[in-house]
């Protein structure tokens, strides 16, 4: 498919095996005053996304599940900045990310398991949470869980 930016709005959505190439955001969900929840992103490929592969935009951007996807030469892999929302990332391969693999500001239920990262400045960063969940748990260098 390639060269597309998606604004998903419908709950219980999935985007299986999709390519997001040469766009600002691969998936830009929860912006424009719409919710974005219960979404699975499966085996998708994010290539040269100049802002982020997946970005969440509000407090109703919840339960975003990213499975077995690749992020190649993107600014940020997955983030909820400048918005809010929560994500779970499993079995993801991130390579040559310009800045961060995972970036979180407003907190919620987050997890990241079985991921591989090569070439980014940091795997995970949480800076100045406006709505803190209370605690974080990090386990292992490349295999992390956040509560």
N, C-alpha and C positions, 0 to 999 in steps of 0.2 A: 504494500500500500504506500508507504513513504510520503514524505513531504506534506504532512498534515498535522494540525494542532487540534486537539479534541477538548471540548468543554462538555463534560458529561454531567447530567443532571438527575438521572433516573436511579432510584434505589435498586438494589439487587441486579446490578449490571456487571458484565464481564467483557474484557477486551482480550481475547485469546490471540496469540501469535500475530501481533501487529507491529509494524515498523514505524517509528517516529524519527524522521531524518531531517536535519537542517532546519529546525524551527526554534523559536525561543523556548517554548514549553512543549514537551511531548503530550502530557495530560495536565490540564490546568483546571482542576475540579474544585467547585465550591466558591468560585468567584462570581461576580455579576448577580449577587443576591440569591443564588440558588443553592440548595442543599446538594450534597454529594456523599452518599453513604452506601454501605454494604456493597462495595465494588471489588471485584477480583481482577487483577491485571496479571495475565498468565502468559509466560513465555514470550514476552514482548521485547523489542529491541529499540533502545533509545540511542541515537547516534547524532553527535554534534548539536545537542540542544543547548543553546547559548545561555539560558537562564536556569532551567532545571528539567530533568526528565519527567518527574512527577511533582506537582506543587498543589498543596491543599489551601483553600482560601477562607474558610470560616469554621465556626464551632459546630456546624452540622456536617462537616466533612469527616465522617466517622467510619471506622472499620474498613479501611482501605487495605486490601490484602494483595501484596505483590509477590508473585511466585515465579521462580526460575527465569528471571528476566536479566538482560544485559544492558549495561550503561557504558557507552564508549565515547570518550572525548566530549563529555557534558560538563557544564559549569558546576552543577550540583546534581547528585543522583535523585534523592527524594527529600522534600522539605515541606514544612507547614509555615514558612515565613514568606511573605508578610502576613499571612492569615492565621489559621488555627486548624484544629482537626488532629486525627491520629492515624498512624499507619503501622503495618506489620510487614516485614520484609524477610523472605525466606529463600534460600538457595540462589542468591543473586550474585552475579559476577560483575564487578565494577572495575573498569580499567581506564587509565589515563583521565580520571576525573580531574578537572582543573583545580577545584577547591576542596569540596567536601563530598563524601559519599552520602551521609545522612545528616540533616540539619533540622533541629527541633527548637521552636520557641515556646509556644503555648503547649503545655503538657497534657497528657491523657494516658490511655493504655497503649504503650508502644512495645514492639519486640523486633528483634533482628537475630535470626538464627541461621547458621550454615552458609554464611556469605563469605565471599572472597574479594579482597580489595588489593589493587596494585597501582601505585603511582599517584594517589591523591595526597593532599596535605594532611587530612585527618579522616578517619573512618566515621566518627560520630562527634557532633558538637551540639551542645545545648547552651544557648546564651541568653541570659536575662529573661527567664520565663515569666510571662505576665499572669499565668494561671497555673501555678505549680501543683503537681500531683502529690507532692509530699516526700517522695523518696525515689531513688534510682538504684538499680542493681545492675552491675556490669560484671560479666563473667567471660574470661578468656580474651585473647588478643584479637582474634578474627571471628569469634562466635559470641555475640553479646545478647543479653536480654535486659530489657528496660521495663520496669513496672510503672 
